[in-house]
């Protein structure tokens, strides 16, 4: 059969979004966590992580992290080839320990936020973001 | 002291026992004698506020047939819960007699025979009669449109939604929210919204560049009715740029944004709202979850998933109303709001039997005016059908079987894919198929029928991906709609399996051979969300096919085997 260039491109665009099994936290991710916390215990919850349930575009996913009084918040994308996304450091003059950015997600995966709180303890929250082909709406 | 929640439940139980919900009433009465308009409209006006809800009209101005699904599987916490109850189980659940009008209106069994007896449903001139009758009881009733209004017909497509805007303006809603409207393109949506004599609401319609609430769409609006300060918060379809072509409305971003919803509820409460209504296009299961996450919403008027429920569903102190689609139903909800609290409610899902409810003559004239320039094209007969043509169902419907056949024969493909949308009226055996009928199930602003090669592996990814959008156990990860329809391809699906492992035993039906992940197949489909998709329009493809066939025969489709339901 004949393919036009456009059709080939459209097909390629679809293929690029192919999803594999969702990546959850794995050993490599835990290494990055340990590096950030120095091996300290991490409590579940206590960090605000706002991320879409389903990404409109995996190449630019808006996220927001916040934790009151935190001196630093690290963001990891557990299923990306390179999981570390960013570490936001908040100095004593920061108005709020809050940051918003857009990140790139290779596939359906957990986004993880770990905060170093004012008392030196650590807190962690994760959120599953689905990256999907789309189409076929009701 | 009776708590608010107890009060709601007592009120609900009492109304069920007395038949005051209206629902039991008309089904029993009708079993004994012919239906009358008075019976359908009978309602003991209650409290001090009335809400009228219409949703997912999909541009159906004239009466139609609409077969409800026989397969609508719920997963996770919604397994076996309404609206995932169909057929005889649904009738038993609500005490509906077999063969009654409510059987015909709400379930799929014996559809063709009951359609002969009870006739067509819907028609915006009949809806106008019902709305006017409710306003006669309660002149300041709020009329709220849940969206998917400016899409779904020949005239709507050719007027870019103007026919529906003209008709809805005459019906005078107070507010609406959105989904398919955006597929008209963002410039057209902005143009139409600017001219609306009512409010365009969506707390989750955000500006894509700044990720802030979009300027043209207010999150909420206040209405003073019956001495009650009512806040209506809009919720557009959360997954518009994913389920539909985002390139058509690049300035907007959506999402569920339930935290923002909570902020809006808190904000309107702080401003003195005594009743908080959410006009939603989330889909029923998403709304049900949201009702548990967000506190302080009294009523959610649900939409998107096209469910019609004869009684509200309670989640905590929130009541969820489901009003069907395609103009087939109007919901009336009367509320007693005192001292800033909803103290009780009375509800009726009014089925629009078009032969029973008299059309409003002014509205009929207005509708016919919209159709007049196109009437020759609309009424041209293309073929006829021997069986019922319908769309609803999780995996297939006879309309989509026909569309897939058309794609395979007209586009010379081994496999066809057709989107699992839930709009589109039905036809009954012996009906002529007109061009309007074809457009009712195909019209959209991205109807190109593509022809591509796909590997077996990619086909599986497509099926797995769509399956997870329907059967993910967490409703927030569902997009509504149904499974992509397949022609020439059979498969087995375990709806309760994990993403990536639901689909198995994929078979190429023309040879009976298993689908080879490495092999390449010629696939035809339509409604691609990718920009630049090329091909003839799907309505032309289907029209050509029906012309060649003359008479359409429908078969029971056994190409999909379902487990875990």
Interface residues (C-beta under 8 A of the other chain):
Chain A: X1 X3 X4 X6 X7 X9 X10 X11 X13 X14 X15 X18 X19 X20 X21 X22 X50 X52 X53 X54 X56 X57 X62 X100 X108 X128 X130 X132 X133 X134 X135 X136 X137 X138
Chain B: X179 X211 X237 X239 X240 X241 X242 X243 X244 X246 X253 X254 X255 X256 X259 X283 X304 X305 X306 X419 X420 X421 X422 X423 X450 X451 X452 X453 X454 X458 X461 X462 X464 X465 X466 X468 X469 X472 X474 X476 X477 X479 X480 X481 X482 X484 X499 X500 X522 X527 X528 X529 X530 X532 X533 X534
